[in-house]
Amino acid sequence: MQRVTLSHPFGNPNSYNAALAFYERNLLSCFHTCLFAPLGTERRFHPGLRSAPIVTHPQREIARLVSTVVPFSRWNGRSAQMVHSTGAAFDARVSDRLSAADGAIYAYEDWAFRSFRRARELGLPAFYELPTAHFAEKAKWLALEVMRQPELARFFDALNEPQDKLLRKQAELEAAAAIVCPSSLVKMSIQDKIPTSTPIHVIPYGTDVSARSKQWESSDLHHPIHFIYAGSLNPQKGIHRLFEALERLPFHSYVLTLAGRWVPGFREWLERRYRVHYEHFGHVGAPELYNLYRRSHVLVLPSLCDGFGLVLLDAMASGIPVIASDRTAGPDIIRHGAEGYLVRAGDTEDLQRALERCLHDPVSLAEMGTRARIQAAQFTWRVYRERLIGALYGPSQRGTWDATAS
């Protein structure tokens, strides 16, 4: 059966589970990444890959992590420039290691240009995972937000990407033998930007449903309602829209919890404009985050554009409903009014109405939380791995890449 080399510089749940999908079936030739335990941090690890063939490329990534302590500038390790330069160097090293024996290459947006070029020289199929919307569509959506609030432009890296980087992104897409997307939103964003013959597979990401679910009690059915947001705290996630909507609600009717890292300067920008009380927990690990979900009533993800939004499924697996914008995976994984509410991205009034429904009918939140937990069980990581193999190899797993599998 044909084997695959998979590469992702920084590692995340979806790349680890993609590697595991191939490894479980003895189809993984090699998994390239920058760091992996024991050399990596605690989160750069997946127990299922403990014995997998993994090649690490740590030098540039270690330097980047060290530089996260410098004052925020282009030289800070979390800046777009440092992330891109580290990923580009990683891509070059992976391309140098490719050989005809690898069978195929599976890589991700921004980190595939050199690898795909080398794969073409070797005659290897190149498979591409696009985790977020096409850069042109994303820029269009963000530009609309900047028209409303011009001060946000400095926080949107997607509006300031150099032209040569955008050309490489497009070349990656056009070189792919097949493209894997986590949501219908991402598929829609690329359909008119790639050859019509290129198959696109929508395979939603997964979650872990082994942890206990929230136990709803009578005290949960009264005010205040506890809303939670988890993820990067930046305007692309629609945080300013959430603050704008909450400012219109009675102050004592809700509690807002934020979990994640602030984009430099954005917290100060928000607090100059909106009077919203919140509790900030910073970046937290998975166990603590699941505890925060269970202590809350509703997750809110009002993204302006988000290819998926793993926090949606994680919160649902914790037994709470979600409010998600229609520019996330929300339309693919929840039914409006059943497991949560769908709102129009960038529409403060629509978001406000969803928040008010939660305040006015807290009894329904427990029912939606129960349905959310059941729905999340349809999107486990095991299901994701099975769908990925089925898409690329075909339902029969014949061992050849099936470019027509749906």
GUPALUM-45867 format. One line per 2 residues: number of its first residue (from 1); for each residue x, y, z of N, C-alpha, C. Coordinates in steps of 0.05 Angstrom, whole numbers, plus 5000, padded with zeros to 4 digits. Example, Ala and Ser with C-alpha at 12.3 -4.5 7.8 and 13.67 -1.06 7.14 Angstrom:
BEGIN
1 = 5264:4886:5156:5246:4910:5156:5264:4934:5156 ~ 5257:4955:5142:5273:4979:5143:5258:5001:5157
END
This chain:
BEGIN
1 = 5017:4976:5000:5000:5000:5000:5018:5025:5000 ~ 5009:5046:4986:5024:5070:4985:5026:5084:5012
3 = 5049:5094:5018:5054:5107:5044:5057:5137:5040 ~ 5056:5152:5062:5055:5181:5061:5074:5192:5082
5 = 5088:5214:5074:5103:5230:5092:5086:5255:5099 ~ 5082:5260:5124:5066:5282:5133:5083:5303:5147
7 = 5078:5328:5143:5095:5349:5155:5078:5371:5166 ~ 5084:5380:5190:5072:5404:5203:5093:5414:5222
9 = 5101:5440:5220:5123:5450:5236:5117:5451:5266 ~ 5093:5459:5273:5088:5466:5301:5071:5445:5316
11 = 5058:5428:5301:5042:5407:5314:5016:5419:5327 ~ 4994:5405:5323:4969:5412:5335:4951:5387:5334
13 = 4928:5387:5347:4912:5363:5348:4905:5351:5321 ~ 4899:5369:5301:4891:5358:5275:4915:5346:5260
15 = 4939:5357:5262:4962:5345:5248:4970:5320:5262 ~ 4969:5319:5289:4976:5294:5303:4956:5272:5295
17 = 4931:5278:5293:4911:5258:5287:4913:5250:5258 ~ 4921:5268:5240:4925:5260:5212:4948:5240:5211
19 = 4970:5247:5225:4993:5228:5225:4985:5201:5237 ~ 4969:5202:5258:4960:5177:5271:4942:5161:5252
21 = 4926:5175:5236:4909:5160:5217:4925:5143:5199 ~ 4947:5153:5189:4965:5138:5171:4981:5117:5187
23 = 4990:5125:5210:5007:5107:5227:4991:5082:5235 ~ 4966:5085:5243:4950:5063:5252:4947:5041:5231
25 = 4949:5049:5206:4946:5031:5184:4972:5024:5170 ~ 4994:5030:5184:5021:5025:5173:5025:5039:5147
27 = 5014:5063:5145:5017:5079:5120:5034:5104:5124 ~ 5045:5108:5148:5061:5132:5153:5090:5126:5148
29 = 5100:5139:5127:5129:5136:5121:5145:5152:5141 ~ 5136:5177:5147:5151:5194:5166:5133:5218:5173
31 = 5135:5227:5198:5122:5251:5207:5144:5271:5214 ~ 5145:5293:5199:5164:5314:5204:5151:5336:5220
33 = 5164:5345:5241:5155:5368:5257:5179:5380:5271 ~ 5175:5403:5283:5198:5417:5295:5205:5404:5322
35 = 5186:5401:5340:5190:5390:5366:5170:5368:5372 ~ 5178:5348:5386:5160:5327:5395:5172:5315:5421
37 = 5156:5310:5441:5165:5299:5466:5183:5275:5461 ~ 5205:5272:5477:5211:5287:5502:5225:5313:5497
39 = 5233:5319:5472:5246:5345:5468:5227:5368:5467 ~ 5202:5363:5459:5183:5385:5457:5170:5392:5483
41 = 5153:5412:5483:5138:5419:5506:5116:5399:5511 ~ 5102:5401:5533:5082:5381:5540:5060:5378:5519
43 = 5053:5400:5506:5032:5399:5486:5041:5389:5459 ~ 5068:5387:5454:5078:5377:5429:5081:5347:5431
45 = 5058:5334:5434:5059:5305:5439:5032:5293:5433 ~ 5032:5268:5424:5007:5252:5423:5015:5224:5430
47 = 5002:5212:5450:5010:5185:5459:5008:5164:5437 ~ 4990:5167:5418:4988:5148:5397:5011:5147:5378
49 = 5027:5169:5379:5050:5171:5361:5077:5165:5375 ~ 5075:5155:5399:5099:5151:5415:5120:5135:5401
51 = 5112:5115:5385:5131:5097:5371:5131:5102:5341 ~ 5118:5123:5332:5116:5129:5304:5143:5139:5293
53 = 5147:5136:5267:5172:5146:5254:5170:5177:5252 ~ 5183:5191:5271:5182:5220:5273:5210:5231:5270
55 = 5212:5252:5253:5237:5267:5250:5232:5295:5259 ~ 5248:5305:5278:5245:5332:5288:5266:5350:5276
57 = 5259:5375:5274:5277:5396:5264:5276:5419:5284 ~ 5290:5417:5306:5285:5434:5329:5299:5461:5330
59 = 5321:5465:5315:5338:5488:5321:5323:5515:5318 ~ 5311:5519:5294:5297:5545:5290:5274:5549:5309
61 = 5260:5528:5315:5236:5530:5333:5245:5536:5361 ~ 5266:5524:5370:5276:5531:5397:5284:5560:5398
63 = 5297:5570:5378:5305:5598:5377:5280:5616:5377 ~ 5259:5608:5362:5235:5624:5362:5221:5625:5389
65 = 5220:5602:5403:5208:5601:5429:5223:5618:5449 ~ 5249:5617:5448:5265:5634:5465:5259:5663:5460
67 = 5255:5671:5435:5251:5699:5428:5223:5709:5435 ~ 5205:5692:5446:5179:5701:5454:5181:5720:5479
69 = 5204:5720:5492:5207:5737:5516:5216:5765:5509 ~ 5224:5770:5484:5233:5797:5477:5209:5815:5474
71 = 5212:5841:5476:5190:5860:5472:5177:5854:5445 ~ 5150:5858:5444:5137:5850:5419:5145:5868:5396
73 = 5155:5855:5375:5163:5868:5351:5165:5846:5330 ~ 5176:5852:5307:5179:5832:5286:5197:5810:5296
75 = 5214:5815:5317:5233:5795:5327:5222:5779:5350 ~ 5198:5786:5359:5185:5769:5379:5176:5742:5367
77 = 5180:5721:5383:5175:5694:5372:5146:5689:5364 ~ 5127:5706:5373:5099:5702:5366:5091:5720:5343
79 = 5109:5736:5333:5103:5753:5310:5099:5737:5285 ~ 5083:5748:5267:5078:5734:5241:5104:5728:5226
81 = 5122:5747:5227:5148:5744:5213:5164:5721:5223 ~ 5166:5719:5250:5182:5697:5262:5169:5670:5257
83 = 5142:5669:5260:5129:5643:5254:5133:5635:5225 ~ 5130:5654:5207:5133:5647:5179:5161:5639:5172
85 = 5181:5653:5182:5209:5645:5176:5216:5618:5187 ~ 5206:5611:5211:5211:5585:5222:5197:5563:5205
87 = 5172:5568:5198:5158:5549:5181:5170:5545:5154 ~ 5180:5567:5142:5192:5565:5115:5218:5549:5116
89 = 5234:5554:5137:5259:5538:5141:5253:5509:5145 ~ 5232:5503:5160:5223:5475:5164:5215:5463:5137
91 = 5199:5477:5121:5191:5466:5095:5215:5459:5078 ~ 5235:5477:5078:5259:5472:5062:5273:5446:5072
93 = 5275:5442:5098:5288:5418:5108:5272:5393:5101 ~ 5246:5394:5102:5229:5371:5095:5234:5365:5065
95 = 5234:5385:5048:5238:5380:5020:5265:5367:5014 ~ 5285:5374:5030:5311:5361:5026:5311:5332:5033
97 = 5292:5324:5051:5291:5296:5060:5273:5279:5043 ~ 5257:5291:5026:5239:5275:5010:5253:5257:4990
99 = 5242:5233:4985:5253:5216:4965:5230:5201:4952 ~ 5236:5187:4930:5215:5173:4915:5203:5151:4933
101 = 5218:5142:4953:5208:5120:4971:5186:5130:4989 ~ 5181:5156:4991:5161:5167:5010:5133:5161:5001
103 = 5128:5157:4975:5101:5151:4966:5084:5175:4960 ~ 5082:5193:4979:5066:5218:4976:5074:5237:4999
105 = 5066:5262:4995:5071:5282:5016:5044:5294:5024 ~ 5039:5298:5050:5015:5310:5060:5024:5334:5077
107 = 5017:5358:5069:5027:5382:5082:5005:5403:5085 ~ 5012:5425:5099:4993:5444:5107:4998:5472:5095
109 = 4978:5489:5094:4981:5516:5084:5004:5530:5096 ~ 5019:5544:5080:5043:5560:5087:5068:5544:5090
111 = 5066:5518:5094:5090:5502:5099:5093:5480:5078 ~ 5084:5484:5054:5084:5463:5034:5098:5471:5007
113 = 5105:5496:5004:5114:5505:4978:5139:5490:4968 ~ 5160:5489:4984:5184:5475:4976:5180:5445:4975
115 = 5165:5434:4993:5159:5405:4994:5144:5396:4969 ~ 5124:5412:4961:5108:5405:4938:5125:5407:4912
117 = 5142:5427:4911:5160:5430:4888:5178:5406:4885 ~ 5189:5397:4907:5206:5373:4907:5190:5348:4901
119 = 5165:5346:4911:5148:5323:4905:5143:5321:4875 ~ 5138:5344:4862:5134:5344:4833:5158:5334:4818
121 = 5182:5341:4827:5206:5331:4814:5209:5301:4817 ~ 5199:5290:4840:5202:5262:4845:5178:5246:4835
123 = 5157:5260:4825:5133:5246:4815:5115:5236:4838 ~ 5116:5250:4861:5100:5241:4884:5074:5257:4885
125 = 5051:5245:4891:5026:5260:4896:5030:5279:4920 ~ 5019:5303:4918:5021:5323:4939:4993:5329:4949
127 = 4988:5323:4975:4961:5327:4986:4963:5350:5007 ~ 4943:5366:5006:4944:5392:5019:4921:5395:5039
129 = 4927:5403:5063:4906:5409:5082:4905:5440:5086 ~ 4882:5451:5080:4877:5479:5083:4859:5484:5107
131 = 4870:5492:5130:4854:5493:5154:4838:5519:5157 ~ 4842:5538:5139:4827:5563:5141:4819:5573:5113
133 = 4802:5593:5112:4792:5602:5087:4814:5613:5069 ~ 4809:5613:5043:4828:5624:5023:4835:5653:5031
135 = 4860:5659:5027:4870:5686:5036:4855:5709:5024 ~ 4845:5706:4999:4831:5728:4986:4804:5732:4999
137 = 4790:5710:5005:4764:5713:5018:4767:5724:5046 ~ 4787:5714:5061:4792:5723:5088:4797:5754:5087
139 = 4814:5762:5069:4821:5791:5067:4796:5807:5061 ~ 4778:5797:5044:4754:5811:5037:4736:5815:5062
141 = 4733:5794:5078:4716:5795:5102:4728:5814:5123 ~ 4754:5813:5126:4767:5830:5146:4767:5859:5137
143 = 4770:5864:5111:4769:5891:5101:4742:5904:5107 ~ 4721:5889:5105:4694:5899:5112:4693:5909:5141
145 = 4706:5894:5159:4707:5902:5187:4724:5927:5191 ~ 4745:5929:5176:4762:5953:5178:4748:5978:5168
147 = 4730:5974:5148:4714:5997:5138:4698:6009:5161 ~ 4688:5991:5179:4672:5999:5201:4689:6011:5224
149 = 4712:5998:5229:4729:6007:5251:4758:6007:5240 ~ 4767:6028:5228:4793:6028:5215:4817:6022:5234
151 = 4813:6027:5260:4835:6021:5279:4842:5992:5281 ~ 4824:5975:5272:4829:5946:5273:4850:5936:5253
153 = 4855:5952:5233:4873:5943:5211:4900:5933:5221 ~ 4910:5946:5241:4937:5939:5251:4938:5912:5264
155 = 4915:5901:5272:4914:5875:5285:4909:5852:5265 ~ 4903:5858:5240:4897:5838:5221:4921:5831:5203
157 = 4937:5811:5212:4960:5803:5196:4953:5795:5168 ~ 4928:5784:5164:4920:5774:5138:4917:5796:5118
159 = 4915:5821:5127:4912:5844:5109:4940:5855:5101 ~ 4960:5845:5114:4987:5856:5109:5007:5835:5100
161 = 4998:5812:5090:5017:5792:5081:5030:5800:5055 ~ 5056:5796:5053:5071:5804:5028:5061:5788:5004
163 = 5063:5801:4981:5053:5789:4957:5066:5762:4950 ~ 5092:5760:4955:5106:5735:4949:5096:5712:4966
165 = 5088:5718:4991:5076:5697:5008:5049:5688:4997 ~ 5033:5707:4988:5007:5700:4977:5010:5683:4951
167 = 5029:5690:4935:5034:5674:4911:5042:5646:4918 ~ 5058:5642:4939:5066:5615:4947:5042:5600:4957
169 = 5024:5613:4972:5000:5600:4981:4983:5590:4958 ~ 4980:5607:4937:4964:5599:4914:4978:5576:4899
171 = 5004:5577:4897:5019:5556:4884:5016:5529:4898 ~ 5016:5530:4925:5011:5506:4940:4984:5494:4933
173 = 4964:5510:4933:4937:5501:4926:4936:5488:4898 ~ 4948:5502:4879:4946:5492:4852:4963:5467:4847
175 = 4983:5462:4864:4999:5438:4861:4987:5413:4874 ~ 4966:5417:4889:4954:5394:4904:4939:5375:4886
177 = 4944:5349:4892:4928:5328:4878:4900:5326:4890 ~ 4898:5333:4915:4872:5334:4929:4875:5353:4953
179 = 4853:5365:4961:4854:5384:4983:4834:5375:5004 ~ 4844:5376:5029:4827:5369:5052:4821:5394:5067
181 = 4795:5398:5073:4785:5422:5087:4770:5413:5112 ~ 4770:5429:5134:4755:5421:5157:4726:5430:5158
183 = 4718:5447:5139:4691:5458:5140:4682:5465:5112 ~ 4655:5468:5109:4644:5476:5084:4652:5505:5077
185 = 4656:5521:5098:4665:5549:5093:4691:5549:5078 ~ 4710:5533:5086:4736:5532:5073:4733:5522:5044
187 = 4717:5501:5040:4713:5491:5013:4701:5513:4995 ~ 4681:5527:5005:4668:5548:4990:4688:5569:4981
189 = 4707:5575:4999:4726:5597:4994:4746:5591:4972 ~ 4750:5566:4965:4770:5559:4945:4759:5548:4919
191 = 4733:5543:4918:4722:5528:4895:4728:5541:4868 ~ 4729:5568:4867:4734:5582:4842:4763:5591:4839
193 = 4780:5580:4856:4808:5589:4856:4828:5566:4851 ~ 4818:5543:4844:4834:5519:4839:4824:5506:4813
195 = 4840:5488:4801:4830:5473:4778:4805:5458:4785 ~ 4786:5458:4767:4760:5445:4773:4763:5415:4777
197 = 4785:5403:4767:4789:5375:4769:4800:5367:4797 ~ 4809:5386:4813:4820:5379:4839:4799:5372:4859
199 = 4799:5347:4870:4779:5340:4890:4783:5355:4916 ~ 4761:5363:4928:4761:5376:4955:4745:5358:4974
201 = 4758:5351:4996:4745:5334:5016:4740:5350:5041 ~ 4715:5352:5050:4709:5365:5075:4708:5344:5097
203 = 4728:5346:5115:4730:5327:5137:4732:5343:5163 ~ 4710:5345:5178:4711:5361:5203:4731:5349:5223
205 = 4743:5366:5238:4761:5358:5259:4746:5344:5281 ~ 4760:5335:5301:4747:5319:5322:4751:5330:5350
207 = 4742:5314:5369:4744:5322:5397:4746:5297:5414 ~ 4752:5300:5439:4754:5278:5459:4729:5278:5476
209 = 4714:5257:5475:4689:5256:5491:4693:5237:5516 ~ 4718:5231:5522:4722:5213:5545:4720:5228:5572
211 = 4723:5254:5572:4721:5269:5597:4692:5271:5606 ~ 4688:5276:5631:4660:5277:5641:4647:5303:5631
213 = 4621:5301:5629:4604:5323:5619:4595:5340:5642 ~ 4587:5365:5636:4576:5383:5656:4551:5371:5669
215 = 4549:5372:5695:4526:5363:5709:4509:5388:5716 ~ 4488:5392:5700:4472:5416:5704:4456:5414:5730
217 = 4456:5436:5745:4442:5437:5771:4422:5460:5770 ~ 4404:5460:5790:4383:5481:5791:4395:5509:5791
219 = 4419:5512:5804:4432:5538:5806:4441:5548:5778 ~ 4444:5529:5759:4452:5537:5732:4429:5551:5717
221 = 4405:5548:5727:4382:5557:5712:4373:5585:5720 ~ 4391:5599:5734:4385:5626:5743:4408:5645:5735
223 = 4403:5670:5736:4424:5690:5730:4444:5690:5752 ~ 4469:5697:5746:4479:5705:5720:4486:5681:5702
225 = 4484:5685:5676:4492:5665:5657:4522:5668:5651 ~ 4536:5646:5652:4565:5646:5649:4572:5640:5619
227 = 4581:5661:5605:4591:5657:5578:4621:5654:5579 ~ 4632:5637:5561:4660:5633:5559:4670:5635:5530
229 = 4692:5648:5527:4706:5648:5501:4734:5636:5506 ~ 4743:5619:5487:4770:5607:5489:4783:5609:5462
231 = 4809:5616:5463:4824:5618:5438:4841:5643:5438 ~ 4853:5649:5416:4869:5673:5413:4851:5697:5416
233 = 4860:5716:5432:4844:5740:5437:4852:5762:5417 ~ 4839:5761:5394:4845:5780:5373:4819:5787:5358
235 = 4818:5809:5343:4793:5817:5331:4783:5799:5309 ~ 4801:5783:5297:4791:5764:5276:4771:5744:5289
237 = 4774:5739:5314:4755:5721:5328:4729:5735:5336 ~ 4727:5761:5330:4702:5775:5336:4699:5783:5365
239 = 4721:5785:5380:4719:5791:5408:4706:5819:5412 ~ 4714:5838:5395:4702:5865:5397:4672:5865:5393
241 = 4663:5847:5375:4634:5845:5370:4620:5834:5395 ~ 4633:5814:5408:4622:5803:5433:4621:5825:5455
243 = 4642:5841:5458:4641:5862:5478:4619:5882:5471 ~ 4617:5889:5446:4596:5908:5438:4568:5898:5445
245 = 4564:5872:5440:4537:5860:5446:4532:5859:5476 ~ 4553:5850:5491:4549:5847:5520:4545:5874:5534
247 = 4557:5895:5523:4554:5922:5535:4525:5930:5535 ~ 4509:5919:5517:4481:5927:5515:4463:5910:5534
249 = 4474:5890:5547:4458:5873:5565:4461:5883:5594 ~ 4441:5876:5611:4443:5884:5639:4469:5873:5651
251 = 4483:5891:5665:4510:5885:5675:4511:5860:5692 ~ 4491:5856:5709:4491:5834:5729:4478:5809:5718
253 = 4471:5808:5692:4457:5785:5681:4476:5764:5670 ~ 4502:5770:5668:4521:5751:5657:4548:5753:5670
255 = 4564:5732:5666:4592:5732:5673:4607:5723:5648 ~ 4629:5737:5642:4645:5730:5618:4672:5720:5627
257 = 4679:5696:5617:4706:5685:5621:4721:5684:5595 ~ 4746:5693:5595:4763:5692:5572:4787:5675:5578
259 = 4793:5656:5560:4817:5639:5563:4833:5640:5537 ~ 4857:5650:5539:4874:5653:5515:4894:5676:5518
261 = 4911:5679:5498:4931:5700:5498:4921:5724:5482 ~ 4925:5748:5493:4918:5772:5479:4938:5778:5457
263 = 4929:5787:5434:4946:5799:5414:4955:5826:5425 ~ 4981:5832:5424:4991:5857:5437:4976:5881:5427
265 = 4966:5896:5447:4952:5921:5442:4922:5919:5440 ~ 4912:5895:5435:4883:5892:5430:4867:5895:5456
267 = 4877:5885:5478:4863:5888:5503:4859:5917:5510 ~ 4880:5933:5507:4878:5962:5513:4859:5975:5494
269 = 4859:5967:5469:4840:5978:5449:4811:5973:5457 ~ 4806:5948:5466:4779:5941:5474:4770:5957:5499
271 = 4787:5958:5518:4779:5970:5544:4776:6000:5542 ~ 4787:6013:5521:4782:6041:5517:4754:6046:5505
273 = 4742:6026:5494:4717:6029:5479:4693:6017:5493 ~ 4697:5995:5508:4674:5981:5519:4677:5977:5549
275 = 4655:5978:5562:4654:5973:5591:4642:5946:5596 ~ 4658:5926:5595:4650:5898:5599:4668:5885:5620
277 = 4656:5875:5641:4671:5861:5662:4677:5833:5653 ~ 4701:5823:5656:4708:5796:5648:4730:5786:5667
279 = 4733:5759:5667:4755:5746:5681:4772:5733:5661 ~ 4798:5739:5662:4817:5729:5642:4835:5708:5655
281 = 4835:5684:5643:4851:5662:5654:4877:5657:5639 ~ 4882:5673:5618:4907:5669:5602:4906:5642:5587
283 = 4929:5634:5577:4931:5609:5563:4931:5586:5582 ~ 4912:5568:5580:4909:5545:5598:4911:5519:5583
285 = 4919:5498:5598:4921:5472:5586:4893:5459:5583 ~ 4892:5436:5569:4867:5424:5563:4851:5416:5588
287 = 4863:5404:5609:4847:5397:5633:4834:5421:5646 ~ 4849:5442:5649:4837:5466:5661:4816:5479:5643
289 = 4820:5478:5617:4801:5490:5599:4774:5474:5600 ~ 4776:5448:5601:4751:5432:5604:4737:5438:5630
291 = 4752:5443:5651:4739:5451:5676:4725:5478:5673 ~ 4737:5496:5659:4725:5522:5654:4699:5519:5638
293 = 4699:5501:5618:4675:5496:5603:4653:5486:5621 ~ 4659:5467:5638:4639:5455:5656:4628:5475:5676
295 = 4644:5495:5683:4635:5516:5701:4619:5538:5687 ~ 4618:5536:5661:4604:5556:5645:4577:5545:5635
297 = 4562:5563:5621:4536:5555:5610:4537:5554:5580 ~ 4552:5572:5567:4552:5575:5538:4579:5583:5528
299 = 4590:5570:5507:4614:5580:5494:4605:5599:5471 ~ 4619:5621:5468:4613:5640:5447:4638:5642:5429
301 = 4634:5637:5403:4656:5640:5383:4645:5656:5360 ~ 4646:5683:5362:4634:5700:5341:4654:5708:5319
303 = 4670:5689:5309:4692:5695:5291:4683:5709:5265 ~ 4700:5727:5256:4696:5739:5230:4703:5720:5208
305 = 4723:5703:5213:4729:5681:5195:4747:5661:5210 ~ 4739:5636:5210:4753:5615:5225:4748:5589:5210
307 = 4769:5576:5201:4765:5552:5185:4750:5530:5199 ~ 4753:5528:5225:4738:5508:5240:4729:5519:5267
309 = 4748:5520:5286:4741:5528:5313:4739:5503:5331 ~ 4762:5491:5337:4762:5467:5354:4748:5470:5380
311 = 4748:5495:5391:4735:5499:5417:4706:5493:5416 ~ 4693:5495:5392:4665:5489:5390:4659:5460:5399
313 = 4674:5442:5386:4669:5413:5393:4678:5407:5421 ~ 4700:5419:5430:4709:5414:5457:4689:5423:5478
315 = 4677:5446:5474:4657:5456:5492:4632:5438:5491 ~ 4624:5430:5467:4601:5412:5464:4606:5385:5478
317 = 4631:5375:5475:4638:5350:5489:4636:5353:5519 ~ 4640:5378:5529:4638:5383:5557:4610:5386:5567
319 = 4591:5386:5548:4563:5387:5555:4550:5414:5557 ~ 4562:5434:5543:4550:5460:5542:4544:5468:5513
321 = 4523:5484:5508:4517:5493:5481:4536:5514:5472 ~ 4534:5521:5446:4553:5541:5435:4537:5562:5419
323 = 4548:5586:5418:4540:5606:5399:4563:5609:5379 ~ 4558:5604:5354:4580:5605:5334:4571:5622:5310
325 = 4590:5636:5299:4584:5651:5274:4583:5632:5251 ~ 4571:5642:5229:4568:5625:5205:4594:5624:5189
327 = 4616:5637:5199:4642:5634:5186:4660:5618:5204 ~ 4649:5596:5214:4664:5576:5229:4653:5549:5219
329 = 4660:5527:5233:4648:5501:5227:4620:5498:5239 ~ 4611:5519:5252:4585:5518:5265:4563:5506:5247
331 = 4559:5517:5222:4538:5506:5206:4541:5476:5199 ~ 4565:5465:5201:4570:5437:5195:4565:5419:5219
333 = 4566:5430:5244:4565:5412:5267:4543:5418:5286 ~ 4528:5440:5284:4506:5445:5302:4481:5453:5286
335 = 4458:5449:5299:4433:5458:5288:4424:5482:5304 ~ 4416:5503:5291:4408:5527:5304:4384:5521:5323
337 = 4388:5528:5348:4367:5524:5368:4367:5496:5380 ~ 4384:5478:5370:4385:5451:5382:4409:5447:5399
339 = 4433:5450:5388:4458:5448:5404:4470:5475:5410 ~ 4457:5496:5401:4466:5523:5405:4453:5541:5385
341 = 4467:5564:5379:4456:5583:5361:4477:5591:5340 ~ 4468:5595:5315:4485:5605:5294:4478:5635:5290
343 = 4499:5651:5287:4495:5680:5283:4511:5688:5258 ~ 4503:5710:5246:4517:5721:5223:4543:5734:5232
345 = 4565:5727:5219:4591:5739:5226:4591:5769:5222 ~ 4602:5783:5242:4603:5812:5240:4576:5827:5244
347 = 4557:5813:5255:4530:5824:5259:4525:5826:5290 ~ 4531:5849:5301:4528:5852:5331:4500:5847:5340
349 = 4480:5857:5325:4452:5854:5333:4444:5824:5334 ~ 4453:5809:5314:4446:5780:5313:4459:5766:5337
351 = 4484:5773:5343:4497:5761:5366:4483:5769:5392 ~ 4475:5794:5394:4461:5803:5418:4435:5788:5422
353 = 4421:5783:5400:4396:5767:5403:4401:5739:5413 ~ 4423:5727:5404:4429:5700:5414:4436:5700:5443
355 = 4452:5720:5451:4459:5722:5480:4434:5727:5497 ~ 4416:5743:5487:4391:5749:5502:4374:5724:5504
357 = 4373:5708:5483:4358:5683:5485:4368:5665:5508 ~ 4394:5665:5511:4406:5649:5533:4398:5661:5560
359 = 4397:5687:5562:4390:5700:5587:4360:5696:5594 ~ 4343:5697:5573:4315:5695:5577:4304:5667:5581
361 = 4319:5647:5572:4310:5619:5573:4332:5601:5583 ~ 4342:5605:5607:4364:5589:5617:4358:5559:5619
363 = 4332:5553:5622:4325:5524:5625:4332:5509:5600 ~ 4329:5522:5576:4335:5509:5551:4365:5503:5548
365 = 4382:5517:5563:4411:5514:5560:4419:5486:5568 ~ 4407:5476:5589:4414:5448:5598:4406:5428:5577
367 = 4382:5432:5565:4374:5413:5544:4392:5415:5520 ~ 4400:5439:5512:4418:5442:5490:4445:5430:5496
369 = 4454:5433:5521:4479:5422:5529:4480:5391:5527 ~ 4457:5379:5534:4455:5350:5531:4457:5342:5502
371 = 4443:5356:5485:4444:5350:5456:4471:5356:5444 ~ 4484:5377:5455:4511:5383:5445:4531:5361:5451
373 = 4529:5349:5474:4546:5327:5481:4542:5303:5463 ~ 4517:5297:5457:4510:5275:5439:4520:5281:5411
375 = 4517:5306:5402:4527:5313:5375:4557:5311:5374 ~ 4571:5320:5394:4600:5319:5394:4610:5291:5391
377 = 4596:5272:5401:4604:5244:5399:4604:5234:5370 ~ 4591:5249:5352:4592:5242:5324:4617:5252:5310
379 = 4633:5268:5325:4657:5281:5313:4681:5275:5331 ~ 4686:5250:5337:4710:5244:5353:4734:5244:5334
381 = 4758:5244:5346:4782:5242:5330:4785:5216:5316 ~ 4774:5194:5327:4774:5169:5313:4757:5171:5287
383 = 4734:5183:5289:4718:5187:5265:4733:5204:5245 ~ 4747:5225:5254:4762:5241:5235:4783:5225:5221
385 = 4797:5207:5235:4818:5191:5223:4807:5172:5202 ~ 4784:5160:5209:4771:5142:5190:4762:5157:5165
387 = 4751:5181:5168:4742:5196:5145:4766:5205:5128 ~ 4788:5212:5140:4812:5220:5125:4822:5197:5108
389 = 4825:5174:5119:4835:5151:5104:4815:5144:5082 ~ 4789:5144:5089:4769:5138:5069:4769:5157:5045
391 = 4774:5183:5051:4775:5203:5030:4798:5199:5011 ~ 4822:5195:5023:4846:5194:5006:4851:5167:4994
393 = 4843:5145:5007:4848:5119:4996:4823:5106:4984 ~ 4799:5117:4990:4775:5105:4981:4764:5087:5003
395 = 4737:5082:5003:4725:5066:5024:4738:5039:5027 ~ 4748:5027:5005:4759:5000:5007:4787:5000:5017
397 = 4800:5024:5020:4828:5026:5028:4845:5007:5011 ~ 4843:5011:4985:4857:4993:4967:4887:4997:4967
399 = 4896:5020:4977:4925:5025:4978:4934:5043:4956 ~ 4916:5053:4940:4923:5073:4920:4908:5098:4926
401 = 4918:5121:4920:4905:5146:4925:4880:5149:4907 ~ 4857:5152:4919:4832:5154:4905:4824:5184:4902
403 = 4829:5195:4879:4824:5224:4875:4794:5230:4871 ~ 4777:5210:4871:4749:5214:4866:4732:5209:4891
405 = 4745:5200:4913:4730:5195:4937:4717:5220:4947 ~ 4692:5218:4957:4678:5242:4966:4680:5245:4996
END
